[in-house]
Amino acid sequence: MTSALDALPRIGAPATRALNNAGYTTLRDLAGVPRAELARLHGMGPKALGIIQRSLEEHDLRLG
């Protein structure tokens, strides 16, 4: 059985590509990653960062 932590949340295609290109393929991979590091990725915007943060918080996790 897969968990919500085993996939990325539903964010825009540019943000998803940016995460995949940086090696982040699951929500679990993003736990503890500094928000500023993700914000520097081409295609990653404030809306996607907010969705990621809220998705992590649902699992008692957060960005670094």
PDBQT receptor file of N, H, CA, C and O in Angstrom, charges set to zero:
ATOM      1  N   MET A   1       0.849  -1.187   0.000  1.00  0.00    +0.000 N 
ATOM      2  CA  MET A   1       0.000   0.000   0.000  1.00  0.00    +0.000 C 
ATOM      3  C   MET A   1       0.889   1.244   0.000  1.00  0.00    +0.000 C 
ATOM      4  O   MET A   1       1.796   1.369   0.823  1.00  0.00    +0.000 OA
ATOM      5  N   THR A   2       0.623   2.151  -0.922  1.00  0.00    +0.000 N 
ATOM      6  H   THR A   2      -0.114   2.049  -1.591  1.00  0.00    +0.000 HD
ATOM      7  CA  THR A   2       1.432   3.365  -0.986  1.00  0.00    +0.000 C 
ATOM      8  C   THR A   2       0.822   4.438  -0.097  1.00  0.00    +0.000 C 
ATOM      9  O   THR A   2      -0.390   4.492   0.111  1.00  0.00    +0.000 OA
ATOM     10  N   SER A   3       1.681   5.270   0.409  1.00  0.00    +0.000 N 
ATOM     11  H   SER A   3       2.665   5.226   0.241  1.00  0.00    +0.000 HD
ATOM     12  CA  SER A   3       1.291   6.362   1.282  1.00  0.00    +0.000 C 
ATOM     13  C   SER A   3       1.360   7.666   0.505  1.00  0.00    +0.000 C 
ATOM     14  O   SER A   3       1.995   7.737  -0.548  1.00  0.00    +0.000 OA
ATOM     15  N   ALA A   4       0.705   8.699   1.026  1.00  0.00    +0.000 N 
ATOM     16  H   ALA A   4       0.189   8.642   1.881  1.00  0.00    +0.000 HD
ATOM     17  CA  ALA A   4       0.803  10.029   0.412  1.00  0.00    +0.000 C 
ATOM     18  C   ALA A   4       2.246  10.523   0.442  1.00  0.00    +0.000 C 
ATOM     19  O   ALA A   4       2.613  11.411  -0.328  1.00  0.00    +0.000 OA
ATOM     20  N   LEU A   5       3.058   9.959   1.316  1.00  0.00    +0.000 N 
ATOM     21  H   LEU A   5       2.760   9.238   1.941  1.00  0.00    +0.000 HD
ATOM     22  CA  LEU A   5       4.467  10.348   1.396  1.00  0.00    +0.000 C 
ATOM     23  C   LEU A   5       5.290   9.755   0.256  1.00  0.00    +0.000 C 
ATOM     24  O   LEU A   5       6.430  10.167   0.039  1.00  0.00    +0.000 OA
ATOM     25  N   ASP A   6       4.727   8.791  -0.475  1.00  0.00    +0.000 N 
ATOM     26  H   ASP A   6       3.802   8.456  -0.298  1.00  0.00    +0.000 HD
ATOM     27  CA  ASP A   6       5.448   8.114  -1.554  1.00  0.00    +0.000 C 
ATOM     28  C   ASP A   6       5.275   8.788  -2.910  1.00  0.00    +0.000 C 
ATOM     29  O   ASP A   6       5.774   8.288  -3.919  1.00  0.00    +0.000 OA
ATOM     30  N   ALA A   7       4.572   9.916  -2.943  1.00  0.00    +0.000 N 
ATOM     31  H   ALA A   7       4.167  10.322  -2.123  1.00  0.00    +0.000 HD
ATOM     32  CA  ALA A   7       4.364  10.660  -4.187  1.00  0.00    +0.000 C 
ATOM     33  C   ALA A   7       4.493  12.147  -3.879  1.00  0.00    +0.000 C 
ATOM     34  O   ALA A   7       4.449  12.560  -2.720  1.00  0.00    +0.000 OA
ATOM     35  N   LEU A   8       4.651  12.935  -4.922  1.00  0.00    +0.000 N 
ATOM     36  H   LEU A   8       4.686  12.599  -5.863  1.00  0.00    +0.000 HD
ATOM     37  CA  LEU A   8       4.658  14.378  -4.734  1.00  0.00    +0.000 C 
ATOM     38  C   LEU A   8       3.219  14.867  -4.690  1.00  0.00    +0.000 C 
ATOM     39  O   LEU A   8       2.347  14.269  -5.320  1.00  0.00    +0.000 OA
ATOM     40  N   PRO A   9       2.953  15.948  -3.954  1.00  0.00    +0.000 N 
ATOM     41  CA  PRO A   9       1.588  16.496  -3.963  1.00  0.00    +0.000 C 
ATOM     42  C   PRO A   9       1.258  17.054  -5.346  1.00  0.00    +0.000 C 
ATOM     43  O   PRO A   9       2.145  17.236  -6.180  1.00  0.00    +0.000 OA
ATOM     44  N   ARG A  10      -0.018  17.321  -5.577  1.00  0.00    +0.000 N 
ATOM     45  H   ARG A  10      -0.739  17.173  -4.899  1.00  0.00    +0.000 HD
ATOM     46  CA  ARG A  10      -0.456  17.860  -6.866  1.00  0.00    +0.000 C 
ATOM     47  C   ARG A  10      -0.075  19.333  -6.945  1.00  0.00    +0.000 C 
ATOM     48  O   ARG A  10      -0.747  20.198  -6.384  1.00  0.00    +0.000 OA
ATOM     49  N   ILE A  11       1.017  19.595  -7.656  1.00  0.00    +0.000 N 
ATOM     50  H   ILE A  11       1.562  18.892  -8.112  1.00  0.00    +0.000 HD
ATOM     51  CA  ILE A  11       1.480  20.959  -7.903  1.00  0.00    +0.000 C 
ATOM     52  C   ILE A  11       1.626  21.098  -9.410  1.00  0.00    +0.000 C 
ATOM     53  O   ILE A  11       1.473  20.114 -10.133  1.00  0.00    +0.000 OA
ATOM     54  N   GLY A  12       1.912  22.266  -9.887  1.00  0.00    +0.000 N 
ATOM     55  H   GLY A  12       2.037  23.065  -9.299  1.00  0.00    +0.000 HD
ATOM     56  CA  GLY A  12       2.025  22.485 -11.322  1.00  0.00    +0.000 C 
ATOM     57  C   GLY A  12       3.152  21.684 -11.956  1.00  0.00    +0.000 C 
ATOM     58  O   GLY A  12       4.095  21.270 -11.282  1.00  0.00    +0.000 OA
ATOM     59  N   ALA A  13       3.039  21.475 -13.258  1.00  0.00    +0.000 N 
ATOM     60  H   ALA A  13       2.273  21.811 -13.806  1.00  0.00    +0.000 HD
ATOM     61  CA  ALA A  13       4.042  20.705 -14.000  1.00  0.00    +0.000 C 
ATOM     62  C   ALA A  13       5.442  21.306 -13.908  1.00  0.00    +0.000 C 
ATOM     63  O   ALA A  13       6.401  20.553 -13.735  1.00  0.00    +0.000 OA
ATOM     64  N   PRO A  14       5.609  22.638 -14.015  1.00  0.00    +0.000 N 
ATOM     65  CA  PRO A  14       6.975  23.183 -13.909  1.00  0.00    +0.000 C 
ATOM     66  C   PRO A  14       7.610  22.893 -12.541  1.00  0.00    +0.000 C 
ATOM     67  O   PRO A  14       8.795  22.571 -12.456  1.00  0.00    +0.000 OA
ATOM     68  N   ALA A  15       6.813  23.010 -11.476  1.00  0.00    +0.000 N 
ATOM     69  H   ALA A  15       5.850  23.271 -11.544  1.00  0.00    +0.000 HD
ATOM     70  CA  ALA A  15       7.333  22.740 -10.132  1.00  0.00    +0.000 C 
ATOM     71  C   ALA A  15       7.647  21.248  -9.967  1.00  0.00    +0.000 C 
ATOM     72  O   ALA A  15       8.660  20.892  -9.364  1.00  0.00    +0.000 OA
ATOM     73  N   THR A  16       6.795  20.388 -10.493  1.00  0.00    +0.000 N 
ATOM     74  H   THR A  16       5.973  20.677 -10.984  1.00  0.00    +0.000 HD
ATOM     75  CA  THR A  16       7.049  18.945 -10.424  1.00  0.00    +0.000 C 
ATOM     76  C   THR A  16       8.329  18.583 -11.170  1.00  0.00    +0.000 C 
ATOM     77  O   THR A  16       9.134  17.791 -10.681  1.00  0.00    +0.000 OA
ATOM     78  N   ARG A  17       8.516  19.162 -12.353  1.00  0.00    +0.000 N 
ATOM     79  H   ARG A  17       7.862  19.805 -12.750  1.00  0.00    +0.000 HD
ATOM     80  CA  ARG A  17       9.747  18.911 -13.118  1.00  0.00    +0.000 C 
ATOM     81  C   ARG A  17      10.973  19.408 -12.349  1.00  0.00    +0.000 C 
ATOM     82  O   ARG A  17      12.004  18.737 -12.306  1.00  0.00    +0.000 OA
ATOM     83  N   ALA A  18      10.849  20.584 -11.747  1.00  0.00    +0.000 N 
ATOM     84  H   ALA A  18      10.012  21.130 -11.782  1.00  0.00    +0.000 HD
ATOM     85  CA  ALA A  18      11.971  21.140 -10.984  1.00  0.00    +0.000 C 
ATOM     86  C   ALA A  18      12.370  20.205  -9.854  1.00  0.00    +0.000 C 
ATOM     87  O   ALA A  18      13.557  19.967  -9.631  1.00  0.00    +0.000 OA
ATOM     88  N   LEU A  19      11.387  19.677  -9.144  1.00  0.00    +0.000 N 
ATOM     89  H   LEU A  19      10.423  19.870  -9.325  1.00  0.00    +0.000 HD
ATOM     90  CA  LEU A  19      11.678  18.753  -8.040  1.00  0.00    +0.000 C 
ATOM     91  C   LEU A  19      12.311  17.466  -8.561  1.00  0.00    +0.000 C 
ATOM     92  O   LEU A  19      13.312  16.996  -8.019  1.00  0.00    +0.000 OA
ATOM     93  N   ASN A  20      11.727  16.900  -9.612  1.00  0.00    +0.000 N 
ATOM     94  H   ASN A  20      10.914  17.282 -10.052  1.00  0.00    +0.000 HD
ATOM     95  CA  ASN A  20      12.269  15.658 -10.175  1.00  0.00    +0.000 C 
ATOM     96  C   ASN A  20      13.701  15.851 -10.669  1.00  0.00    +0.000 C 
ATOM     97  O   ASN A  20      14.557  14.994 -10.449  1.00  0.00    +0.000 OA
ATOM     98  N   ASN A  21      13.961  16.976 -11.337  1.00  0.00    +0.000 N 
ATOM     99  H   ASN A  21      13.266  17.672 -11.516  1.00  0.00    +0.000 HD
ATOM    100  CA  ASN A  21      15.304  17.254 -11.843  1.00  0.00    +0.000 C 
ATOM    101  C   ASN A  21      16.314  17.417 -10.717  1.00  0.00    +0.000 C 
ATOM    102  O   ASN A  21      17.500  17.147 -10.901  1.00  0.00    +0.000 OA
ATOM    103  N   ALA A  22      15.850  17.859  -9.555  1.00  0.00    +0.000 N 
ATOM    104  H   ALA A  22      14.886  18.079  -9.405  1.00  0.00    +0.000 HD
ATOM    105  CA  ALA A  22      16.729  18.026  -8.399  1.00  0.00    +0.000 C 
ATOM    106  C   ALA A  22      16.830  16.745  -7.575  1.00  0.00    +0.000 C 
ATOM    107  O   ALA A  22      17.537  16.706  -6.567  1.00  0.00    +0.000 OA
ATOM    108  N   GLY A  23      16.119  15.689  -8.006  1.00  0.00    +0.000 N 
ATOM    109  H   GLY A  23      15.545  15.721  -8.824  1.00  0.00    +0.000 HD
ATOM    110  CA  GLY A  23      16.213  14.397  -7.316  1.00  0.00    +0.000 C 
ATOM    111  C   GLY A  23      15.152  14.146  -6.265  1.00  0.00    +0.000 C 
ATOM    112  O   GLY A  23      15.226  13.156  -5.537  1.00  0.00    +0.000 OA
ATOM    113  N   TYR A  24      14.163  15.028  -6.172  1.00  0.00    +0.000 N 
ATOM    114  H   TYR A  24      14.103  15.832  -6.763  1.00  0.00    +0.000 HD
ATOM    115  CA  TYR A  24      13.071  14.847  -5.208  1.00  0.00    +0.000 C 
ATOM    116  C   TYR A  24      11.895  14.210  -5.926  1.00  0.00    +0.000 C 
ATOM    117  O   TYR A  24      11.279  14.836  -6.788  1.00  0.00    +0.000 OA
ATOM    118  N   THR A  25      11.578  12.966  -5.576  1.00  0.00    +0.000 N 
ATOM    119  H   THR A  25      12.078  12.457  -4.875  1.00  0.00    +0.000 HD
ATOM    120  CA  THR A  25      10.501  12.277  -6.278  1.00  0.00    +0.000 C 
ATOM    121  C   THR A  25       9.328  11.920  -5.375  1.00  0.00    +0.000 C 
ATOM    122  O   THR A  25       8.291  11.467  -5.861  1.00  0.00    +0.000 OA
ATOM    123  N   THR A  26       9.475  12.117  -4.065  1.00  0.00    +0.000 N 
ATOM    124  H   THR A  26      10.317  12.485  -3.670  1.00  0.00    +0.000 HD
ATOM    125  CA  THR A  26       8.385  11.832  -3.136  1.00  0.00    +0.000 C 
ATOM    126  C   THR A  26       8.270  12.967  -2.126  1.00  0.00    +0.000 C 
ATOM    127  O   THR A  26       9.212  13.736  -1.934  1.00  0.00    +0.000 OA
ATOM    128  N   LEU A  27       7.137  13.064  -1.499  1.00  0.00    +0.000 N 
ATOM    129  H   LEU A  27       6.372  12.439  -1.655  1.00  0.00    +0.000 HD
ATOM    130  CA  LEU A  27       6.947  14.052  -0.446  1.00  0.00    +0.000 C 
ATOM    131  C   LEU A  27       7.934  13.797   0.688  1.00  0.00    +0.000 C 
ATOM    132  O   LEU A  27       8.468  14.734   1.282  1.00  0.00    +0.000 OA
ATOM    133  N   ARG A  28       8.165  12.543   0.977  1.00  0.00    +0.000 N 
ATOM    134  H   ARG A  28       7.730  11.782   0.495  1.00  0.00    +0.000 HD
ATOM    135  CA  ARG A  28       9.103  12.164   2.039  1.00  0.00    +0.000 C 
ATOM    136  C   ARG A  28      10.497  12.752   1.779  1.00  0.00    +0.000 C 
ATOM    137  O   ARG A  28      11.188  13.144   2.719  1.00  0.00    +0.000 OA
ATOM    138  N   ASP A  29      10.908  12.812   0.508  1.00  0.00    +0.000 N 
ATOM    139  H   ASP A  29      10.346  12.493  -0.256  1.00  0.00    +0.000 HD
ATOM    140  CA  ASP A  29      12.221  13.371   0.148  1.00  0.00    +0.000 C 
ATOM    141  C   ASP A  29      12.346  14.843   0.546  1.00  0.00    +0.000 C 
ATOM    142  O   ASP A  29      13.455  15.335   0.755  1.00  0.00    +0.000 OA
ATOM    143  N   LEU A  30      11.225  15.539   0.650  1.00  0.00    +0.000 N 
ATOM    144  H   LEU A  30      10.324  15.139   0.480  1.00  0.00    +0.000 HD
ATOM    145  CA  LEU A  30      11.250  16.980   0.888  1.00  0.00    +0.000 C 
ATOM    146  C   LEU A  30      11.281  17.359   2.366  1.00  0.00    +0.000 C 
ATOM    147  O   LEU A  30      11.544  18.513   2.704  1.00  0.00    +0.000 OA
ATOM    148  N   ALA A  31      11.016  16.401   3.244  1.00  0.00    +0.000 N 
ATOM    149  H   ALA A  31      10.802  15.464   2.969  1.00  0.00    +0.000 HD
ATOM    150  CA  ALA A  31      11.018  16.685   4.680  1.00  0.00    +0.000 C 
ATOM    151  C   ALA A  31      12.401  17.160   5.108  1.00  0.00    +0.000 C 
ATOM    152  O   ALA A  31      13.398  16.473   4.883  1.00  0.00    +0.000 OA
ATOM    153  N   GLY A  32      12.456  18.327   5.720  1.00  0.00    +0.000 N 
ATOM    154  H   GLY A  32      11.647  18.885   5.902  1.00  0.00    +0.000 HD
ATOM    155  CA  GLY A  32      13.708  18.866   6.224  1.00  0.00    +0.000 C 
ATOM    156  C   GLY A  32      14.526  19.660   5.227  1.00  0.00    +0.000 C 
ATOM    157  O   GLY A  32      15.527  20.272   5.597  1.00  0.00    +0.000 OA
ATOM    158  N   VAL A  33      14.111  19.661   3.952  1.00  0.00    +0.000 N 
ATOM    159  H   VAL A  33      13.297  19.164   3.652  1.00  0.00    +0.000 HD
ATOM    160  CA  VAL A  33      14.844  20.432   2.941  1.00  0.00    +0.000 C 
ATOM    161  C   VAL A  33      14.541  21.913   3.187  1.00  0.00    +0.000 C 
ATOM    162  O   VAL A  33      13.377  22.276   3.355  1.00  0.00    +0.000 OA
ATOM    163  N   PRO A  34      15.554  22.766   3.212  1.00  0.00    +0.000 N 
ATOM    164  CA  PRO A  34      15.298  24.198   3.439  1.00  0.00    +0.000 C 
ATOM    165  C   PRO A  34      14.372  24.784   2.368  1.00  0.00    +0.000 C 
ATOM    166  O   PRO A  34      14.558  24.556   1.173  1.00  0.00    +0.000 OA
ATOM    167  N   ARG A  35      13.382  25.535   2.820  1.00  0.00    +0.000 N 
ATOM    168  H   ARG A  35      13.230  25.720   3.791  1.00  0.00    +0.000 HD
ATOM    169  CA  ARG A  35      12.421  26.174   1.902  1.00  0.00    +0.000 C 
ATOM    170  C   ARG A  35      13.159  27.033   0.875  1.00  0.00    +0.000 C 
ATOM    171  O   ARG A  35      12.793  27.051  -0.300  1.00  0.00    +0.000 OA
ATOM    172  N   ALA A  36      14.204  27.747   1.322  1.00  0.00    +0.000 N 
ATOM    173  H   ALA A  36      14.502  27.732   2.276  1.00  0.00    +0.000 HD
ATOM    174  CA  ALA A  36      14.961  28.625   0.414  1.00  0.00    +0.000 C 
ATOM    175  C   ALA A  36      15.631  27.827  -0.693  1.00  0.00    +0.000 C 
ATOM    176  O   ALA A  36      15.755  28.308  -1.819  1.00  0.00    +0.000 OA
ATOM    177  N   GLU A  37      16.065  26.608  -0.379  1.00  0.00    +0.000 N 
ATOM    178  H   GLU A  37      15.964  26.218   0.536  1.00  0.00    +0.000 HD
ATOM    179  CA  GLU A  37      16.702  25.753  -1.397  1.00  0.00    +0.000 C 
ATOM    180  C   GLU A  37      15.693  25.387  -2.480  1.00  0.00    +0.000 C 
ATOM    181  O   GLU A  37      16.008  25.428  -3.669  1.00  0.00    +0.000 OA
ATOM    182  N   LEU A  38      14.488  25.034  -2.067  1.00  0.00    +0.000 N 
ATOM    183  H   LEU A  38      14.232  25.001  -1.101  1.00  0.00    +0.000 HD
ATOM    184  CA  LEU A  38      13.444  24.692  -3.043  1.00  0.00    +0.000 C 
ATOM    185  C   LEU A  38      13.022  25.923  -3.836  1.00  0.00    +0.000 C 
ATOM    186  O   LEU A  38      12.761  25.829  -5.036  1.00  0.00    +0.000 OA
ATOM    187  N   ALA A  39      12.955  27.070  -3.178  1.00  0.00    +0.000 N 
ATOM    188  H   ALA A  39      13.167  27.147  -2.203  1.00  0.00    +0.000 HD
ATOM    189  CA  ALA A  39      12.526  28.304  -3.849  1.00  0.00    +0.000 C 
ATOM    190  C   ALA A  39      13.487  28.698  -4.965  1.00  0.00    +0.000 C 
ATOM    191  O   ALA A  39      13.085  29.379  -5.909  1.00  0.00    +0.000 OA
ATOM    192  N   ARG A  40      14.745  28.284  -4.873  1.00  0.00    +0.000 N 
ATOM    193  H   ARG A  40      15.072  27.731  -4.106  1.00  0.00    +0.000 HD
ATOM    194  CA  ARG A  40      15.731  28.606  -5.909  1.00  0.00    +0.000 C 
ATOM    195  C   ARG A  40      15.576  27.759  -7.165  1.00  0.00    +0.000 C 
ATOM    196  O   ARG A  40      16.154  28.090  -8.200  1.00  0.00    +0.000 OA
ATOM    197  N   LEU A  41      14.814  26.680  -7.097  1.00  0.00    +0.000 N 
ATOM    198  H   LEU A  41      14.345  26.412  -6.256  1.00  0.00    +0.000 HD
ATOM    199  CA  LEU A  41      14.641  25.809  -8.258  1.00  0.00    +0.000 C 
ATOM    200  C   LEU A  41      13.799  26.512  -9.317  1.00  0.00    +0.000 C 
ATOM    201  O   LEU A  41      12.754  27.087  -9.011  1.00  0.00    +0.000 OA
ATOM    202  N   HIS A  42      14.258  26.464 -10.556  1.00  0.00    +0.000 N 
ATOM    203  H   HIS A  42      15.106  25.997 -10.805  1.00  0.00    +0.000 HD
ATOM    204  CA  HIS A  42      13.524  27.076 -11.670  1.00  0.00    +0.000 C 
ATOM    205  C   HIS A  42      12.176  26.370 -11.833  1.00  0.00    +0.000 C 
ATOM    206  O   HIS A  42      12.125  25.157 -12.033  1.00  0.00    +0.000 OA
ATOM    207  N   GLY A  43      11.103  27.128 -11.747  1.00  0.00    +0.000 N 
ATOM    208  H   GLY A  43      11.145  28.114 -11.584  1.00  0.00    +0.000 HD
ATOM    209  CA  GLY A  43       9.767  26.554 -11.883  1.00  0.00    +0.000 C 
ATOM    210  C   GLY A  43       9.045  26.404 -10.564  1.00  0.00    +0.000 C 
ATOM    211  O   GLY A  43       7.852  26.098 -10.542  1.00  0.00    +0.000 OA
ATOM    212  N   MET A  44       9.749  26.615  -9.458  1.00  0.00    +0.000 N 
ATOM    213  H   MET A  44      10.718  26.863  -9.476  1.00  0.00    +0.000 HD
ATOM    214  CA  MET A  44       9.142  26.466  -8.134  1.00  0.00    +0.000 C 
ATOM    215  C   MET A  44       8.669  27.836  -7.654  1.00  0.00    +0.000 C 
ATOM    216  O   MET A  44       9.477  28.749  -7.483  1.00  0.00    +0.000 OA
ATOM    217  N   GLY A  45       7.367  27.979  -7.438  1.00  0.00    +0.000 N 
ATOM    218  H   GLY A  45       6.711  27.238  -7.577  1.00  0.00    +0.000 HD
ATOM    219  CA  GLY A  45       6.811  29.251  -6.995  1.00  0.00    +0.000 C 
ATOM    220  C   GLY A  45       6.214  29.163  -5.603  1.00  0.00    +0.000 C 
ATOM    221  O   GLY A  45       6.179  28.091  -4.999  1.00  0.00    +0.000 OA
ATOM    222  N   PRO A  46       5.746  30.295  -5.098  1.00  0.00    +0.000 N 
ATOM    223  CA  PRO A  46       5.192  30.325  -3.742  1.00  0.00    +0.000 C 
ATOM    224  C   PRO A  46       3.964  29.430  -3.562  1.00  0.00    +0.000 C 
ATOM    225  O   PRO A  46       3.764  28.856  -2.491  1.00  0.00    +0.000 OA
ATOM    226  N   LYS A  47       3.146  29.311  -4.602  1.00  0.00    +0.000 N 
ATOM    227  H   LYS A  47       3.308  29.777  -5.472  1.00  0.00    +0.000 HD
ATOM    228  CA  LYS A  47       1.956  28.457  -4.483  1.00  0.00    +0.000 C 
ATOM    229  C   LYS A  47       2.365  26.998  -4.279  1.00  0.00    +0.000 C 
ATOM    230  O   LYS A  47       1.832  26.319  -3.401  1.00  0.00    +0.000 OA
ATOM    231  N   ALA A  48       3.308  26.519  -5.088  1.00  0.00    +0.000 N 
ATOM    232  H   ALA A  48       3.741  27.070  -5.801  1.00  0.00    +0.000 HD
ATOM    233  CA  ALA A  48       3.774  25.132  -4.965  1.00  0.00    +0.000 C 
ATOM    234  C   ALA A  48       4.437  24.912  -3.605  1.00  0.00    +0.000 C 
ATOM    235  O   ALA A  48       4.233  23.871  -2.979  1.00  0.00    +0.000 OA
ATOM    236  N   LEU A  49       5.220  25.872  -3.150  1.00  0.00    +0.000 N 
ATOM    237  H   LEU A  49       5.386  26.717  -3.658  1.00  0.00    +0.000 HD
ATOM    238  CA  LEU A  49       5.871  25.746  -1.842  1.00  0.00    +0.000 C 
ATOM    239  C   LEU A  49       4.835  25.641  -0.728  1.00  0.00    +0.000 C 
ATOM    240  O   LEU A  49       5.007  24.867   0.213  1.00  0.00    +0.000 OA
ATOM    241  N   GLY A  50       3.767  26.415  -0.836  1.00  0.00    +0.000 N 
ATOM    242  H   GLY A  50       3.627  27.044  -1.601  1.00  0.00    +0.000 HD
ATOM    243  CA  GLY A  50       2.698  26.349   0.165  1.00  0.00    +0.000 C 
ATOM    244  C   GLY A  50       2.009  24.991   0.170  1.00  0.00    +0.000 C 
ATOM    245  O   GLY A  50       1.714  24.442   1.231  1.00  0.00    +0.000 OA
ATOM    246  N   ILE A  51       1.757  24.461  -1.004  1.00  0.00    +0.000 N 
ATOM    247  H   ILE A  51       1.996  24.907  -1.866  1.00  0.00    +0.000 HD
ATOM    248  CA  ILE A  51       1.118  23.134  -1.105  1.00  0.00    +0.000 C 
ATOM    249  C   ILE A  51       2.027  22.071  -0.495  1.00  0.00    +0.000 C 
ATOM    250  O   ILE A  51       1.564  21.197   0.239  1.00  0.00    +0.000 OA
ATOM    251  N   ILE A  52       3.317  22.147  -0.799  1.00  0.00    +0.000 N 
ATOM    252  H   ILE A  52       3.693  22.856  -1.395  1.00  0.00    +0.000 HD
ATOM    253  CA  ILE A  52       4.276  21.183  -0.242  1.00  0.00    +0.000 C 
ATOM    254  C   ILE A  52       4.298  21.288   1.281  1.00  0.00    +0.000 C 
ATOM    255  O   ILE A  52       4.252  20.273   1.976  1.00  0.00    +0.000 OA
ATOM    256  N   GLN A  53       4.369  22.514   1.798  1.00  0.00    +0.000 N 
ATOM    257  H   GLN A  53       4.406  23.338   1.233  1.00  0.00    +0.000 HD
ATOM    258  CA  GLN A  53       4.413  22.709   3.248  1.00  0.00    +0.000 C 
ATOM    259  C   GLN A  53       3.168  22.131   3.919  1.00  0.00    +0.000 C 
ATOM    260  O   GLN A  53       3.272  21.421   4.919  1.00  0.00    +0.000 OA
ATOM    261  N   ARG A  54       1.987  22.437   3.367  1.00  0.00    +0.000 N 
ATOM    262  H   ARG A  54       1.903  23.015   2.555  1.00  0.00    +0.000 HD
ATOM    263  CA  ARG A  54       0.740  21.916   3.950  1.00  0.00    +0.000 C 
ATOM    264  C   ARG A  54       0.693  20.385   3.868  1.00  0.00    +0.000 C 
ATOM    265  O   ARG A  54       0.232  19.729   4.802  1.00  0.00    +0.000 OA
ATOM    266  N   SER A  55       1.162  19.825   2.768  1.00  0.00    +0.000 N 
ATOM    267  H   SER A  55       1.537  20.358   2.009  1.00  0.00    +0.000 HD
ATOM    268  CA  SER A  55       1.170  18.363   2.616  1.00  0.00    +0.000 C 
ATOM    269  C   SER A  55       2.086  17.717   3.654  1.00  0.00    +0.000 C 
ATOM    270  O   SER A  55       1.741  16.689   4.236  1.00  0.00    +0.000 OA
ATOM    271  N   LEU A  56       3.237  18.314   3.881  1.00  0.00    +0.000 N 
ATOM    272  H   LEU A  56       3.517  19.149   3.408  1.00  0.00    +0.000 HD
ATOM    273  CA  LEU A  56       4.160  17.791   4.891  1.00  0.00    +0.000 C 
ATOM    274  C   LEU A  56       3.546  17.888   6.289  1.00  0.00    +0.000 C 
ATOM    275  O   LEU A  56       3.644  16.952   7.083  1.00  0.00    +0.000 OA
ATOM    276  N   GLU A  57       2.913  19.024   6.583  1.00  0.00    +0.000 N 
ATOM    277  H   GLU A  57       2.833  19.784   5.938  1.00  0.00    +0.000 HD
ATOM    278  CA  GLU A  57       2.327  19.226   7.914  1.00  0.00    +0.000 C 
ATOM    279  C   GLU A  57       1.234  18.212   8.224  1.00  0.00    +0.000 C 
ATOM    280  O   GLU A  57       1.003  17.889   9.389  1.00  0.00    +0.000 OA
ATOM    281  N   GLU A  58       0.558  17.706   7.193  1.00  0.00    +0.000 N 
ATOM    282  H   GLU A  58       0.746  17.968   6.246  1.00  0.00    +0.000 HD
ATOM    283  CA  GLU A  58      -0.463  16.667   7.410  1.00  0.00    +0.000 C 
ATOM    284  C   GLU A  58       0.160  15.401   7.985  1.00  0.00    +0.000 C 
ATOM    285  O   GLU A  58      -0.538  14.570   8.566  1.00  0.00    +0.000 OA
ATOM    286  N   HIS A  59       1.474  15.254   7.822  1.00  0.00    +0.000 N 
ATOM    287  H   HIS A  59       2.041  15.929   7.350  1.00  0.00    +0.000 HD
ATOM    288  CA  HIS A  59       2.188  14.073   8.311  1.00  0.00    +0.000 C 
ATOM    289  C   HIS A  59       3.157  14.439   9.444  1.00  0.00    +0.000 C 
ATOM    290  O   HIS A  59       4.096  13.698   9.736  1.00  0.00    +0.000 OA
ATOM    291  N   ASP A  60       2.912  15.591  10.074  1.00  0.00    +0.000 N 
ATOM    292  H   ASP A  60       2.149  16.193   9.837  1.00  0.00    +0.000 HD
ATOM    293  CA  ASP A  60       3.783  16.093  11.140  1.00  0.00    +0.000 C 
ATOM    294  C   ASP A  60       5.216  16.265  10.692  1.00  0.00    +0.000 C 
ATOM    295  O   ASP A  60       6.144  16.061  11.475  1.00  0.00    +0.000 OA
ATOM    296  N   LEU A  61       5.406  16.638   9.440  1.00  0.00    +0.000 N 
ATOM    297  H   LEU A  61       4.652  16.804   8.804  1.00  0.00    +0.000 HD
ATOM    298  CA  LEU A  61       6.725  16.926   8.893  1.00  0.00    +0.000 C 
ATOM    299  C   LEU A  61       6.733  18.362   8.423  1.00  0.00    +0.000 C 
ATOM    300  O   LEU A  61       5.678  18.985   8.305  1.00  0.00    +0.000 OA
ATOM    301  N   ARG A  62       7.925  18.899   8.151  1.00  0.00    +0.000 N 
ATOM    302  H   ARG A  62       8.782  18.393   8.247  1.00  0.00    +0.000 HD
ATOM    303  CA  ARG A  62       8.009  20.269   7.622  1.00  0.00    +0.000 C 
ATOM    304  C   ARG A  62       9.279  20.456   6.823  1.00  0.00    +0.000 C 
ATOM    305  O   ARG A  62      10.201  19.641   6.855  1.00  0.00    +0.000 OA
ATOM    306  N   LEU A  63       9.287  21.566   6.104  1.00  0.00    +0.000 N 
ATOM    307  H   LEU A  63       8.538  22.229   6.078  1.00  0.00    +0.000 HD
ATOM    308  CA  LEU A  63      10.509  21.949   5.391  1.00  0.00    +0.000 C 
ATOM    309  C   LEU A  63      11.537  22.430   6.414  1.00  0.00    +0.000 C 
ATOM    310  O   LEU A  63      11.179  22.785   7.537  1.00  0.00    +0.000 OA
ATOM    311  N   GLY A  64      12.799  22.442   6.031  1.00  0.00    +0.000 N 
ATOM    312  H   GLY A  64      13.090  22.154   5.118  1.00  0.00    +0.000 HD
ATOM    313  CA  GLY A  64      13.862  22.860   6.934  1.00  0.00    +0.000 C 
ATOM    314  C   GLY A  64      13.919  24.353   7.100  1.00  0.00    +0.000 C 
ATOM    315  O   GLY A  64      14.767  24.860   7.834  1.00  0.00    +0.000 OA
TER     316      GLY A  64
